[in-house]
Amino acid sequence: MEEIKFVDIGEGITEGRIQKWLVADMADVKEDQPVAQVETDKAVVSMPAPASGKIKIMIKEGADVKVGDVMAYVGSAGELNGIAASGAKNNAGAIETPKAKPAEAKPVEQAQSKPVEKQGQRRVLAPPSVRHMAESMGIDLSGVKGSGPGGRITEADVKAYAENKAAAPAALPAANANAANTERVPLSQTRKAIAKNMELSWQIPRASHMDLIDASAIYSVVQKEKEKSLKQLNVKLSYLPFIIKAAVEALKENPRFNASYDKDRQEVVLKKYYNIGIAAEAKDGLKVVVVKDSDKKSILEIAKEIDSLHKKVLDQTISLQEMRDTSFTITNVGSLGGGFLAIPMINYPDVAILGITLVRDMPVVKDGAVVPGKILPFTITFDHRVVDGAEAVKFGNAFKGYMEDPEFLDML
């Protein structure tokens, strides 16, 4: 009989959530057959069967698992029936083995006429009649100040305490007064990862530089090429591949933006590769997919890869390999149809992130005249420990220059 455990898959992943069982309980499975999909904070991973046989599912769909947890067993029907008969399912969906009954506690003699004070709690001095009176009135004597000899509490002290308590103003409504009208939604593994990464990102001392791009030229190129690329190559062309290529060229001129910061060693890790992370909208939150070696790919190759990665995010088949090792990240707010300027959160541990919004019609000045134009706003947010504002301006100017003169970019 073999165990199917949630194994350590690296990337610092310690827990997951069983998204779907691909086989039924007690079904026949073959060795290496995918039997479950587990959602982690990075991606959805498949768990294979370690051997052929029947499978006994131990944890239901939707339950959280930690590295090392037994999700199922694979073995013969006799072996598995023995497991099924040995326990019952608990609230989390896991099967518990019977536990030995605890030894019966021996009766304790009630020789004490007053409760034993907890460590650090003041000693309460009161005769039995006063204790009985306080108990019947629902009063805790530890809060009553005694006026008798040696601080002993009297019946008058209890009555005075009760009167003062009754005369006190009504307490403010409890914070959970509307608890019946609320709903608690557990975070998905993706949202847990987002929360963790945002906390790490927020620790970065950051600053932002913003500017406007004259997008008239890039607009013309995209409009001219997108129909042809769709018909001939089945590639949906947008501004994003051009933005990636222009960013790569700007990074080559400003290498400290294509980097990460090692806080422990106080070193800047300059990347000699151009793996551009792209923030992609998923059902349960943003995921960062990576266009690797973007400097070696054409506009159309990048466009095709972006489309493929986005489809994998939507159908939850994206792999860990396709979501790691960024050197620089771009978030395209414009793809959602709104926003003029945005200040994105840095994708830890990257040094910087480029935020792009919507290409829009705006009045521009050309040759001293105000004319209609296409404008693309952008923001470069950066780690101020690594780069300064002047360097951000240089990066922004380089990026802007390439975007305003896109003919240099390789389409094929």
Summary of the structure (lengths in Angstrom):
residues: 412
radius of gyration: 32.5
end to end distance: 54.5
largest distance: 101.2
contacts: 1149
relative contact order: 0.11
helix: 33%
strand: 26%
